[in-house]
Amino acid sequence: MSGPASIHLFLDPDTGAPSRARRALQSKLESVLEADVLDQAMLLVSELVTNSVRHGGLRPDQEIELTVRAFPHHLRVEVAEPGEGFEVASSPLPRRGIPEGGWGLYLVDRLSSAWGVEGGDVTRVWFELDKLSS
């Protein structure tokens, strides 16, 4: 791979956003990532974009920004939105009592090699995955 593969995409904050984000990863990165790394990336992107849609408090005219860069030995993904922000527990646990949800940051914590949240005018959640194929 000569340079990093990348994705930069703006998503409307609707229920179709997670699947659009997954499709973008699959179409651009399936030849760059090992299948298990791609599956993990699509799962985690779906969780983070879903969190933005469900909990970001975004208006229909606001967007979720997805930035992905595949480097020779790792993948970095960022999901950003101008929403309400949130506090991160020191060790995320699945949130009990939430029908069909509450696993997003727990999965990011367990499956990624590194992750974090940056606040301010824009909330940015990022993660990295190791083990890219050559």
LINDACOR-V769001 format. One record per pair of residues at least 6 apart in sequence whose C-alpha atoms are under 6 Angstrom apart, sorted by the first residue. I is the first residue (numbers start at 1). J is the second residue. D is the distance in whole Angstrom. If there is no record, write none. Layout:
# LINDACOR-V769001
i,j,d
I,J,D
I,J,D
This chain:
# LINDACOR-V769001
i,j,d
4,70,5
4,71,5
5,69,6
5,70,5
6,68,5
6,69,4
7,67,6
7,68,5
8,66,6
8,67,5
9,65,6
9,66,5
10,64,6
10,65,5
11,17,6
11,63,5
11,64,5
12,63,5
13,53,5
13,63,6
18,46,5
18,49,5
18,50,6
22,42,5
33,132,5
33,133,6
34,133,6
47,104,5
56,83,5
56,84,6
57,83,6
58,83,6
64,80,6
64,81,5
65,79,6
65,80,5
66,78,6
66,79,5
67,77,6
67,78,5
68,76,6
68,77,4
69,75,6
69,76,5
73,130,6
73,131,6
73,132,5
74,129,5
74,130,4
74,132,6
75,128,5
75,129,5
76,127,6
76,128,4
77,126,5
77,127,5
78,125,6
78,126,4
79,124,6
79,125,5
80,123,5
80,124,4
81,122,5
81,123,5
82,122,4
85,123,6
92,106,5
93,106,5
94,102,5
94,103,5
94,106,6
95,102,5
112,128,6
112,129,5
113,128,6
113,129,5
114,127,6
114,128,5
115,126,5
115,127,4
116,125,6
116,126,6
117,124,6
117,125,4
118,124,5
